[in-house]
Amino acid sequence: MIDAAILETIEANEKEDAALDFKCGFDPSSAQDWCELIKDIVAMANSGGGLILFGVNDDGTSASTNLSAVGALDPAVIVDKIRKYTGQHFAGFSLTSGTRRRAPVVALSVSGVSIPMVFTLPGTYDAGGGKQKSAFSMGTVYFRHGAKSDPGTSDDLRAALERELERIRASWMDGIAKVVTAPVGATISVLPSEVHLSGGGSATAVRLVNDDDAPAFKAYRTDLLYPHRRKELVTRVNSLLGDAATITGHDVDCVRKVHGTDAQPNFYYKPQYSSPQYSEAFAEWLVAQYSGNPEFFHQAREALRSTIPTTTAL
């Protein structure tokens, strides 16, 4: 369901603006719908974030359309579409279903990005009658101008830079305030922004205390950080590769041994009592290596084979 903050936004606004876009519906089989949606997502992210609301007409009235298809969209598909046109792995969004003024809606909440995304491929689709139309061009940077997503201007880029500088400034001021207000005799420690998981040499040491004012420690679910066992990893990589190639579990093992990827904590995690788990970043890295070198997996197999000593029958 839509959370309270988003619900308040969509209930209070009857018109589109830079942070709110209405769409009467969405057809996942339509190249035009995909290109227009990707353009709006990227433009909103570049502009600091916003909300795309499906099931609402441009004038703010209910569209009374079937939203089952958009409600069932796999977020991974949206991520893949964005990466196809921008080369960026952007997953700063959430898709939720709910109601607006008693009518069903689907809300796509988009977060802002620090560095504006640039389209690296044109968003071209068939407009009918043998004609092609482009939702956006290669090399363009889109921002929200009122209720529209348009190519950016110098002012848009300046505003994006100022937002990032303000974010950094606020982070600095927060840190300075903590130092200034620390009690006399307190020890100031600089901690990493991420807590490394147990089991590795870089694991972060923590101490359990009953002090309510002590810094909080947040436990992360490893099944979310490393969602793939080897079988699921192979399936995911083959899905990303499409028709380009098909790999096996043996290919993954060869790459791990030849390239030492198990030493990369953002790729690999070994629970104490179960088999290794792999991250989405590892799957994407494998695909990127193949894209840059179609012989990547073959070379890994050959490299591993050359390290295995041969035996001579007596």
Buried (B, 14 or more C-beta within 10 A) or exposed (E): EBEEEBBEBBEEBEEBEBBBBBBBBBEEEBBBBBBBBBBBBBBBBBBBBBBBBBBBBEEBEBBEBEBEBBBEBEEEEBBEBBBEBBEBEBBBBBBBBBBBEEBBBBBBBBBBBEEBBBBBEBBBBEEEEEEEEBBBEEEBBBBBBEEEBBBBEEEBBEBBEEBBEEEEEEEEEEEEEEEEEEEEEEEEEEEEEEBEBEEEEEEEEEEEEEEEEEEEEEEEEBEEBBBBBBEEBBEBBBEBBEEEBEBEEEBBBBBBBBBEBBEBBBBBBEBEEEEBBBBBBBBBBBBEBBEEEEEBBEBBBEBBEEEEEEEEEE
